[in-house]
Amino acid sequence: MYHTIPCIHIHDGSSEEILHEVIEEVPYAIFVNGRHMSTAMISPVALEDFVTGLLFTDQVMAIQAFRRHPLS
């Protein structure tokens, strides 16, 4: 999920070579009923939350479809 890459850190006029961790992004395609809806570059973390938010925002599903617990 993370990659370590070499970098040059510059601070107060001096520089040094360091290693820095960056998060990996991957293309993620979403299909609804067999039809391509979207492809996004995302980090592979919390994929269910990403897809749920996208489907709700694009009005593909209603809020009642993903409520896990009834409201009190």
CORRASUL-V811397 format. One record per residue. N is the residue number from 1. RES is the residue in three letters. SS is DSSP state (H for helix, E for strand, - for the rest). PHI is phi as a letter, one per 40 degrees, with the letter a starting at -180 (none if undefined). NEAR is the number of other ideal C-beta (glycine too) atoms within 10 Angstrom. Layout:
BEGIN
((N RES SS PHI NEAR) (N RES SS PHI NEAR))
END
This chain:
BEGIN
((1 MET - none 9) (2 TYR E b 10) (3 HIS E b 9) (4 THR E b 9) (5 ILE E b 10) (6 PRO E c 8) (7 CYS E b 12) (8 ILE E b 9) (9 HIS E c 10) (10 ILE E b 9) (11 HIS E a 7) (12 ASP - f 5) (13 GLY - g 5) (14 SER E b 7) (15 SER E b 10) (16 GLU E a 9) (17 GLU E c 8) (18 ILE E b 10) (19 LEU E b 8) (20 HIS E b 12) (21 GLU E c 9) (22 VAL E b 10) (23 ILE E c 10) (24 GLU - c 10) (25 GLU E b 11) (26 VAL E b 11) (27 PRO E c 8) (28 TYR E b 15) (29 ALA E c 9) (30 ILE E b 17) (31 PHE E b 10) (32 VAL E b 13) (33 ASN - f 6) (34 GLY - g 5) (35 ARG E b 7) (36 HIS E c 9) (37 MET E b 14) (38 SER E a 14) (39 THR E b 11) (40 ALA E b 13) (41 MET E c 8) (42 ILE E b 15) (43 SER E c 14) (44 PRO - c 12) (45 VAL - b 10) (46 ALA - f 11) (47 LEU H c 13) (48 GLU H c 8) (49 ASP H c 9) (50 PHE H c 16) (51 VAL H c 18) (52 THR H d 14) (53 GLY H c 12) (54 LEU H c 16) (55 LEU H c 18) (56 PHE H c 14) (57 THR H c 8) (58 ASP - c 12) (59 GLN - f 7) (60 VAL - c 15) (61 MET - b 13) (62 ALA - c 10) (63 ILE H c 7) (64 GLN H c 7) (65 ALA H c 10) (66 PHE H b 12) (67 ARG - c 9) (68 ARG - c 4) (69 HIS - b 5) (70 PRO - c 6) (71 LEU - c 4) (72 SER - c 3))
END
